[in-house]
Amino acid sequence: MPSKKIIARKLIASVERIESQMFLVCGQKVMIYTRLAELYEVEPRVLVQAVKRNIERFSEDFMFQLNKRSLPT
């Protein structure tokens, strides 16, 4: 069984890996769905499909699509 120090280091590395994939857009932390799919080791289309099938499990702002009208002027 791994020691507590090894587990803690892996957890910190995981958090750092996730945070490194996030961007700040209009004051909100966001992650591009392709990067999130990489973290879950699934194809992006599979991730999107899973979210759509289980949309009630996610907050309203979990998934959104940016377009020119979404951005402040």
N, C-alpha and C positions, 0 to 999 in steps of 0.2 A: 504494500500500500504506500502511495507517495506521501511524503511528509507534508505538514501544513505549510511550510515555507514554499515548497514546490507548487502546491495548489494555489497559494496566494500569488505567486509570480505568474502563473498561467492566467489567473483571473485578471490581474493587472494588465497583462499583455493583451488579453481579449478586449478589455475595456478600451485600451489605447488603440487597438486595431479598429474597433468600431468608431471611436471618436475621430480617428484620422480620415474616415470615409465621409464625415459629415461636413456640410457647408452652411454658412450663415447667409440666408436670403431674406431680405426685407425684415431682418430682426428675428427670423425663425430658423431653428436648426432643421436642416433637411438632409436627406440621403437619397441619392439617385437610385431608382429601383434596381438597376443592373448591379450596383454595388451591394445592395441589400441581398439580392439573390445570390451573389458570390459568397456572402457571409453564411447564408443558409445552405450553400452548396446545391442550389437548384437552378434550373434555367429561369431567366426572367419571366417568360410567359407563364411558367408554372406558378411562380410567386403571385403574379397579377391574377391569375385564374383562381388561386386559393383565397385571395383577399375578396374577390368578387363573390365567390360562393359563400363566404363567411362574413360578409360586410357588417352584420350586426355585432360582431365581436370587436370591432375597431371603432375608435373615436371618429367623429365626423371629419377631423382634420388629418387623419392618418395618411390618406392617399389623396393627392390632388394633382392636377395637371396645370402647369404654367403656360400661359400664352401672353401675347402682347398686352391684352386687356387686364391681365392679372397684376402686372407690374405697375408700381406707382410712376407717375410722370414727373 
